[in-house]
Amino acid sequence: MKTISFAVPCYNSAAYMDKCIESLLACDEGKNDIEILIVDDGSTKDNTAEIADAWQEKYPGTIRAIHKPNGGHGSAVNTGLANAEGRYFKVVDSDDWLDKDAMHEVMAYLRRQMELAEPTDMVIGNYVYEKVHEGTRTVMGYKNVFPVGEEFGWDDTKHFHQSQYLLMHSVIYRTELLQDLGLKLPEHTFYVDNIFVFKPLPSVRTMYYLDVDMYRYFIGREDQSVNEKIMYARRDQQLRVTRIMIDAMNDAEIESKKLERYMLNYLSMMMCICSIFLRMEKTDENEENRAAIWEYLKQKNPELYKRVKNTALNWGTNIPTEAGRQFGLAAYHIAQKIFKFN
């Protein structure tokens, strides 16, 4: 068994996928214990498919090129997970990369887990917002939340800051945990990474945090899904993802109060984003959709609805009247500048 499977969803990624793959190959360190699954998600506008095949031909025991019809990022992640043979599973987007020095420490820990009957469920590292065109970077770490250098559970965690969440970039799951859960992300939908780091959490019993800047998250392309204009255009997909997260929290057996609080805050953030983007343009359709997502939460779980609705995030962004709408948008843009998330 390989130590880790890296899934690289690719869609017309020819311009930047090589840098990503090279950073993953560096994780092998001569051990021949990683696999890289390049998932070509029906690319048609460039030679992504040919590049994937060339990588497989060059590293036949390490890299597999998987070609599939276009189904979106979630579909590509699903395909990667279905084909993963490593003990651990990590998604690395094709325009991002992993830090070599940080991964040396991460891989050393993962390799030690190969010797254990009960390996750690989730391994966590820092991620870095790389705004290449601005020449700036923002490190997002968890030293204030997690013990460093020891295995722990949810009850051992401390308080997350308001802007601090586990993202797809920061987590490495035990593959079997995700496969046993039957995790399936929706197709033709953006923002499914939120489901990836939300729905599995109640199944995670053990964690290990390394305070290293593992994942480099590129921000700056005009066509990127976190671009504000694109997020507004895809607000229907944001609503779809949020409904799935509401269902996940409603259905899950969450044993730890600390995990429950974290998931509540994460869901509150998602509801806040929905509200903000549905108020960017004042239309009847947007107002109807905003009312509908809140009603969906209320019908699914009235108690959860009250708790989410009364958080500071959602009280501020849902103040009625035009003044309230402007307040919510202003708060969003201030957060944008402080946290540099898009």
RASUL-V801034 format. One record per pair of residues at least 6 apart in sequence whose C-alpha atoms are under 6 Angstrom apart, sorted by the first residue. I is the first residue (numbers start at 1). GAP is how many residues later the second one is. Records with the same first field share a line. If there is no record, write none. Layout:
I=GAP, GAP
//
This chain:
1=85
2=31, 32, 84
3=30, 31, 83, 84
4=30, 82, 83, 84, 85
5=30, 31, 79, 81, 84
6=30, 31, 84, 85
7=30, 73, 84
8=30, 31, 84, 85, 86
9=30, 67, 84
10=29, 30, 31, 84
11=30, 32
12=31, 33, 34, 36
13=35
14=34
16=79
17=77
20=74, 76, 77
23=74, 75
28=6
35=27, 28
36=27
37=27
38=27
39=27
40=26, 27
41=27, 28, 29
42=26, 27, 28
52=13
53=12
56=7, 8, 9
71=116, 117
72=115, 116
74=111, 112, 113
75=112
87=87, 88
88=85, 86, 87
89=83, 84, 86
90=82
96=120, 121, 122
97=119
98=116, 117, 118
99=115
102=110, 111, 112
113=6
120=86, 87
121=52, 53, 83, 85, 86
122=50, 51, 85
123=48, 49, 84, 85, 86
124=46, 47, 85
125=45, 84, 85, 87, 89
126=14, 15, 44, 86, 87, 88
127=13, 43, 86, 87, 88, 89
128=10, 11, 12, 88, 89
129=8, 9, 88
130=7, 87, 88, 89
131=6, 88, 89
145=12, 13, 14, 15
146=11
148=61
150=58
151=56, 57
152=54, 55
153=52, 53
168=25, 29
169=46
189=48
199=49
202=52
226=116
227=115
232=45
268=40
272=42
275=15
278=8
297=8
298=7
317=11
//
